[in-house]
Amino acid sequence: MSRRARQVIYISSYLAVFLFISFFVYLIFFKTEASCFDKVKNQGERGVDCGGPCLQVCRSEVKPIEILEEGRILRPDESHLSLLSRARNPNLDYAARSFIYTFSLYNEEGSLIQNFSGESFIYAGEVDRYILLANLNLPNKEVYRASIKIQDEKWVKAEDFPRPKVNIQYHETVLSSDGIEVQGRVVNLDTVVLPSLKIIGLFYGKFGQIAGASQSEVENLLPNESRAFSINHPPVLNINPRATRIFFFSRR
């Protein structure tokens, strides 16, 4: 064997040993453990740092929240209006722990008048998620149309955001010259305190149309606690008190 050939073999052997030692040192001292934040699809993840063992839900696995009804404009009196929308979550395995919604108001010419934004949530598979902004003060503004946009959803697995166990024990709608009042009682059947339980009342006219909407809030409802609530609304003509529907929403 020539001298040059032997040199090539020696250099190759030394290089192989060096690379092996370097790789071993890297594995022992420098390589980070697989995690949900290493920007690598590994450890059974269904996407980069999402799905599988990671809490982060892969955006490709969820369908967007569907708007079943755009912003409905309700007018409790001449100088105020309420905005009502209904959404649906088509995902049975995922809930949105939070999302941002924006109501946009337009005049008859299609020009934007004003935006109103807020934050809410939706349970997995929920089909009647009402979003209500009640009794907004908008004097001297001719609102012709309203729309709603939902964005910035924070998706989680359904088991990580369960629907609280709450029951409306009873409710009745009382009409008077002062307005509409829903009187009722709610009970927390869950094992945790509910920091904020929002209760929405929808009022219907004699032809079955939504004629008004208002809401109330019960705070710090203890496990097994029953508490009275009331929802108030200005007077509306031709309301059917027996048709009132009640919806409630809360994070555990």
Secondary structure, 3 states (H helix, E strand, C coil): CCHHHHHHHHHHHHHHHHHHHHHHHHHHHHCCCCCCCCCCCCCCCCECCECCCCCCCCHHHCCCCEEEEEEEEEEEECCEEEEEEEEECCCCCEEEEEEEEEEEEECCCCCEEEEEEEEEEECCCCCCEEEEEEEEECCCCCCCEEEEEEEEEEEEEHHHCCCCCEEEEEEEEEEECCEEEEEEEEEECCCCCEEEEEEEEEEEECCCCEEEEEEEEEEEECCCCEEEEEEEECCCCCECHHHCEEEEEECC
